[in-house]
Structure formats: C-alpha cells, structure tokens
Amino acid sequence: MDAVSLVDRMLAGDRTALARLMTLVEGRAAAVPAIMARLYARVGKAHVIGVTGPPGAGKSTLVDRMAAQLRAQGRKVGIVAVDPSSPFSGGAVLGDRIRMQAHFLDPGVFIRSLSTRGSHGGIPRAARDIVRLLDAFGMDDVIVETVGVGQTELDIMRLADTVIVVLVPEAGDAVQVMKAGLLEIADLFVVNKADREGADRLQQELSQMLTLRPATEWTIPVLRAQAKDDVGTTPVVEALERHRAFVRTHDRRDERERARRAGDVLDILDEELHRRVREGLASDGLASLVESVRAGTMDPYTAATRILADPQALAALLAKEPRHG
Amino acid sequence: MDAVSLVDRMLAGDRTALARLMTLVEGRAAAVPAIMARLYARVGKAHVIGVTGPPGAGKSTLVDRMAAQLRAQGRKVGIVAVDPSSPFSGGAVLGDRIRMQAHFLDPGVFIRSLSTRGSHGGIPRAARDIVRLLDAFGMDDVIVETVGVGQTELDIMRLADTVIVVLVPEAGDAVQVMKAGLLEIADLFVVNKADREGADRLQQELSQMLTLRPATEWTIPVLRAQAKDDVGTTPVVEALERHRAFVRTHDRRDERERARRAGDVLDILDEELHRRVREGLASDGLASLVESVRAGTMDPYTAATRILADPQALAALLAKEPRHG
C-alpha cells in the first residue's frame, strides 16, 4: 500500500496503519514528506507533554501513572519513549513498555519506543513526526519521554507545550539543573523518589532559584512525588492541567506552533540537502576531487571550499539526480 | 591575532595558541576552515585512542592511569574529554579534570574538556578538530574519552585508531553491548570494577560472544581492571601497544585515515549548507513562503519541496550572501 493511502487509513482510525507509518517515519523513508504533507492539516490539536530528566529518575513510572489518570478523565493518550543515547538502559525501558502495554490494552492509548540510533539529527526529526502522527490520529495528549538531558533531548523538548523535568536527590543540585539548560525549558519540576535523603534540600534549592528569576505569568511549581508508589501523581496532573489551560489562554501555544513550523522548513531542507550532498559527492563529476582528499594531496577544507565557491559545482552537487560524467 | 598566525604559533609549540585555537574550533568559528586547512599537512602522526562506555564505568580514572604509563614511556599525550549529553555528571568530570591537571603539570600532556551543548553534529566536529589540533601540536597519543554510548559517542569513536570499551558488571550484559553497536567498534574490552559481583560473568559472556564472530587477524582482548586502585592498567596499555603495532603493520590506519578525510568533506559541506539555509530562509526572497508556513496556510513539507524543486530558488537560498529582495 502506498504511503498516502496509509495516511488516509490512519486518519480513519486504523492503528495498524499508524504503526506502519511510524516505522516509515522512524526509518526516514523517502515517503516522509508526502506522509507529513498529507496529514499536516490534521495536526495541532494534541497537547504535547515533554518529560525529561537524568537516567534513573523514574520518568517512565511517572509517565505510566500520569497516563492512567489522564485516561480516567477520558483523554486519549499517545506516548513516545525516546532513548537515543543509552542502549545500556534499553532493557529497562523495554521492560517498562511491556508493562505499560499490558496495563493499557486500551484503544485510547498508543505507545511507541524510539531507540534507533540515527545520525544527523534523525532522532529529533523522527520523534517530531511520530508526535504529529499521534496528534493527527486524534490523541488528546501526547507524552514524549526522553532518557537523558543532552542536546538531542533538549531538541526533542522543543516539541512540547508543557515540559516536565523530573529530578531525584542524587542527580545533583540545582546549579547543575541550571547548567544543563533545564531551567529555561521547565514548566514544572517534579522531585521524584522524594522519600530519599536530599529531597528537601533539592526542592528548596529549586524553589529558591526560581524566585530569583524575573516574574512571569506562569509560576513554575516544584512538586514532590514517589511515582513508584503512586504518591504525588494527582498534584502533577493538576499542575499539568493548569499549565495546559495557561498556554491555551495566553496564546503561547500558537506562538510555539508557529516557530515550530518555521523550524520544520529548515530541518526538512537540511535533511534533504545532506542526502543530496552524500550522493553528489559519489558522482563522477566530483570523484577526482574526493580522490585527492582521500589520497591526502588536498585537504578536506580546501576541497569543500572549492565546491562551495563554484555555483556550478554546487548546483551539480545538489541536483536531485546527480549527473554522472 | 588572526587565526592563521595562531596556527603557526601553535605549530611552533605555543600552548596558549593551542588553547585559543581549541576555543575557536569548539565555538565553530568562521575561521575553522582556514585553521584546519593550515594545519592539515601536519596531522596524521598521532595515534588516536577512543575510550567509551556507560556513565560511571570509571573511564576517566582508567584514562588517568593509562596517561601516566604512556608518559612514563616518554610519549606525549593529549586528552579530550567529551561530555555532551550528561550535564548531571558535569561536576564529576570537572573534578576529574582538575585532579588530572594537578597530576600532570607536565608539558607532555594537554587536557581539554568539551562539554558545550552544540547542535547539528557540532560536538563530533569540534572533537574531531580538537584531536587534529593535538595531533598537529605533536602529541604521540590522543585519548578521546566520551561519557555515554549514544550516536554522538559512536560518531566520535570513528576518529579513533584504537577503541577501548570500558564496562562494569552493573552496566548490563553482553547482549546489550551488542545492541549498542559496541561490538563493531571495540578493539579492546575492559571490565572495570572487576572486584564487583558479576564481573566474571560479564567477562565470560563477552569472550564467548567474541568467539562467535568470524576469525579476524586481530583478536579482541577482554581484560579486567580496577582502575581506581591502579590494578590492571599495565595489561591494558600493553594491549593498546599491540593494537597500535597491529594497525600500523596492517595498513588499517591508512585506510581509516582515507575514509575519515572523505567523510570530512561531507561534514564540512553539511555544516556550511546548514548555515546558508538558515540565513537564506530569513532573506526577503523567501520571507513570504516562510510566513505562509508560520501562518499555517502551507505545510513545511510542501514549502521545502517547492524550494528544493526550483533550481533558482535553491541557488538563491544557498548563495553565500543571500540576496535580499
């Protein structure tokens, strides 16, 4: 079946079509632009919730608890678990997913793990497109959970309307949160495993740090939880609901969506140009230049500069079907 | 001082010039191509050693011990510690660096931490160029240490002539090593913290897994160490020396270097085209197209496809100085 028909079936509620589209998107298939163009009119309704924090903070468990409460309210929930950078925790994540699948044999939930080690920004792009698939499919909330707090994770969090940062006492102090750039993206902090030593101190440090910021219309809550025992989930979901209402009434969501759309154009161009350059460099026209670089008679910077400075060479490089000869 | 003069001073042995060049390279300054072209003839002598593995495996400690032994042999050692994805361990890494700096107030050692959260492949590129700076500076060995085992880390490990994968019993089993793609890149396994429970089992699993591979000329050793107590460092350094001799006699190093050079051309083109597209999209010529995407009247995929399909639009987009109007 062609990709466009798959989109139409997915939009009609076919979960198998949704899963197949996710696989295409995750593999960055050539059909991705056609798929996304077909469903773009249907996206923008879901509230996207990003959940991030250091490994071992109990994010999956918290997401599990939150999803249960959102389902109890009748909201349809999509979950995307991104684990690009820690194959060593792969087992645990997979275990969580299996647990969640069992817990939610429920047409109102769709869970997808994204663990492909892609390169060239592939993971944030795949995550973004999978969020949009879930959005177009009709999920009210889409939770994107990332393991780790590196650049890939920050890129992914840019998708979110509400960002929840989950911390644990042993993960470090508030200064490290600031250093990691989490203060700029957090709409809500959760100090998880709050029965452990240091939880009070971490909560106080975070609250203090937040009072030092210029006043904004949204006050970032610092909540405590023990997700494993389902303690503290309700206040987290309530805070999420307050933030959801806040972003809707303050037009912040529309603003973010506009910025995201513009960013998408850049991303799509980058991805396609990368593909064309990779193919173009292998074409006959540039073979001798690349060969002198391989042989060490020309340095790569000189070679690249030469291509970039020559509009004809650049056009040949970027032609959809590089000319051989 | 201009960048080219800095390169000349660095090549004459000026450590301050080296540090300043590293800062330029880390920030992906506009002068990077000129810097790298100037020193390219001087690179290719150093043996590049990649050390990777999961967080908490004791990599920094092992690198510290190895560097001490290499120094005792009179080899000059550069160390690049890359920590792109775990700001939460930033404190510890910084602490290690300070310890190492104190230990090695020695002109034969140069240590650089690389923790900038760059995007668009910036970290692997900065790491690569810093390795080349250390190489051109005259270091005999350059050790690149990465925290984590994600795509960024695997990209960085491609720089290395010898890859050492450090594991600890609690990091998971051999199957996870395979899943993480570490089996394909490892030239040497070290089971660190070998006094802990599970070390025997991990070592056996790894050895068994390695016997299942087709025979190759290099037999991958699986060594045990307790780097903290400086136990097992000598066998690791001896195995490293055997591998160094192996790659030199089997021409594998030249092959890798040729592939790296060709890969560099692609990387440099990608980086520059990304910059041009970002600027080009902001130019007057494309403002109305981008505006319809922001407003939601055109989807980003259609907009990008339209630009890509029009050679003139593409040429305008990628012109070094985008035309306004």
Contacts between the chains, C-beta under 8 A, distances in Angstrom:
chain1	res1	chain2	res2	distance
A	32	B	301	8.0
A	33	B	301	4.3
A	33	B	304	7.2
A	33	B	305	5.9
A	34	B	301	7.7
A	36	B	299	7.0
A	36	B	300	7.8
A	36	B	301	4.8
A	37	B	299	5.3
A	37	B	301	4.2
A	37	B	302	5.3
A	37	B	305	7.6
A	40	B	299	3.5
A	40	B	300	7.6
A	40	B	301	6.9
A	41	B	299	7.4
A	44	B	296	7.6
A	54	B	86	7.5
A	54	B	88	4.5
A	55	B	55	7.4
A	84	B	150	5.5
A	84	B	151	6.3
A	85	B	85	5.3
A	85	B	148	5.6
A	85	B	149	7.4
A	85	B	150	2.9
A	85	B	151	7.1
A	85	B	152	7.3
A	85	B	153	7.8
A	86	B	54	7.5
A	86	B	148	6.9
A	86	B	149	7.2
A	86	B	150	6.8
A	87	B	149	5.9
A	87	B	150	7.8
A	87	B	176	6.1
A	87	B	179	5.4
A	87	B	180	3.3
A	87	B	181	7.4
A	87	B	182	8.0
A	88	B	54	4.4
A	88	B	149	6.6
A	88	B	171	5.2
A	88	B	172	4.8
A	88	B	176	5.7
A	88	B	180	6.7
A	90	B	176	6.2
A	90	B	179	6.0
A	90	B	180	7.7
A	91	B	172	6.4
A	91	B	176	6.3
A	117	B	150	6.9
A	117	B	151	4.7
A	117	B	154	6.9
A	117	B	181	6.5
A	118	B	151	6.7
A	119	B	121	7.9
A	119	B	151	5.3
A	119	B	155	6.5
A	120	B	121	6.5
A	120	B	270	7.6
A	121	B	119	7.8
A	121	B	120	6.5
A	121	B	121	7.5
A	123	B	151	7.4
A	148	B	85	5.6
A	148	B	86	6.9
A	148	B	148	7.7
A	148	B	150	7.7
A	149	B	85	7.4
A	149	B	86	7.1
A	149	B	87	5.9
A	149	B	88	6.6
A	150	B	84	5.6
A	150	B	85	2.8
A	150	B	86	6.7
A	150	B	87	7.8
A	150	B	117	6.9
A	150	B	148	7.7
A	150	B	150	7.5
A	150	B	152	7.4
A	151	B	84	6.3
A	151	B	85	7.0
A	151	B	117	4.7
A	151	B	118	6.7
A	151	B	119	5.4
A	151	B	123	7.4
A	151	B	152	8.0
A	152	B	85	7.2
A	152	B	150	7.3
A	152	B	151	8.0
A	152	B	152	7.7
A	153	B	85	7.7
A	154	B	117	7.0
A	155	B	119	6.5
A	171	B	88	5.3
A	172	B	88	4.9
A	172	B	91	6.6
A	176	B	87	6.1
A	176	B	88	5.7
A	176	B	90	6.3
A	176	B	91	6.4
A	179	B	87	5.3
A	179	B	90	6.0
A	180	B	87	3.3
A	180	B	88	6.7
A	180	B	90	7.7
A	181	B	87	7.4
A	181	B	117	6.6
A	257	B	296	7.8
A	258	B	294	4.5
A	258	B	295	7.5
A	258	B	296	7.7
A	259	B	294	7.8
A	261	B	293	4.9
A	261	B	294	5.7
A	261	B	296	6.8
A	261	B	299	8.0
A	261	B	300	5.6
A	262	B	281	7.7
A	262	B	290	5.7
A	262	B	293	6.0
A	262	B	294	5.2
A	262	B	300	7.8
A	264	B	293	7.4
A	264	B	300	3.6
A	264	B	301	7.8
A	264	B	304	8.0
A	265	B	281	6.4
A	265	B	290	6.3
A	265	B	293	5.6
A	265	B	300	4.6
A	265	B	303	5.3
A	265	B	304	5.3
A	266	B	277	6.2
A	266	B	278	6.1
A	266	B	281	6.1
A	267	B	300	7.9
A	268	B	300	5.9
A	268	B	301	6.1
A	268	B	304	3.9
A	269	B	277	5.0
A	269	B	281	7.8
A	269	B	304	5.2
A	269	B	307	6.6
A	269	B	308	7.0
A	269	B	317	7.7
A	270	B	120	7.6
A	270	B	270	8.0
A	270	B	273	7.7
A	270	B	274	5.6
A	270	B	277	6.5
A	272	B	304	6.9
A	272	B	308	5.8
A	273	B	270	7.7
A	273	B	273	5.2
A	273	B	277	6.9
A	274	B	270	5.6
A	274	B	273	8.0
A	277	B	266	6.2
A	277	B	269	5.0
A	277	B	270	6.5
A	277	B	273	6.9
A	278	B	266	6.0
A	281	B	262	7.7
A	281	B	265	6.4
A	281	B	266	6.1
A	281	B	269	7.7
A	290	B	262	5.7
A	290	B	265	6.3
A	293	B	261	4.9
A	293	B	262	6.0
A	293	B	264	7.5
A	293	B	265	5.6
A	294	B	258	4.4
A	294	B	259	7.8
A	294	B	261	5.6
A	294	B	262	5.2
A	295	B	258	7.4
A	296	B	44	7.6
A	296	B	257	7.8
A	296	B	258	7.7
A	296	B	261	6.8
A	299	B	36	7.0
A	299	B	37	5.3
A	299	B	40	3.5
A	299	B	41	7.5
A	299	B	261	8.0
A	300	B	36	7.8
A	300	B	40	7.6
A	300	B	261	5.6
A	300	B	262	7.9
A	300	B	264	3.6
A	300	B	265	4.6
A	300	B	267	8.0
A	300	B	268	5.9
A	301	B	32	8.0
A	301	B	33	4.3
A	301	B	34	7.8
A	301	B	36	4.8
A	301	B	37	4.2
A	301	B	40	6.9
A	301	B	264	7.8
A	301	B	268	6.1
A	302	B	37	5.3
A	303	B	265	5.3
A	304	B	33	7.3
A	304	B	264	8.0
A	304	B	265	5.3
A	304	B	268	3.9
A	304	B	269	5.2
A	304	B	272	7.0
A	305	B	33	5.9
A	305	B	37	7.7
A	307	B	269	6.7
A	308	B	269	7.0
A	308	B	272	5.8
A	308	B	320	7.6
A	309	B	320	8.0
A	311	B	315	6.5
A	311	B	319	7.8
A	314	B	315	7.8
A	314	B	318	6.4
A	315	B	311	6.5
A	315	B	314	7.8
A	315	B	315	6.3
A	317	B	269	7.7
A	318	B	314	6.4
A	318	B	318	7.4
A	319	B	311	7.8
A	320	B	308	7.6
A	320	B	309	8.0
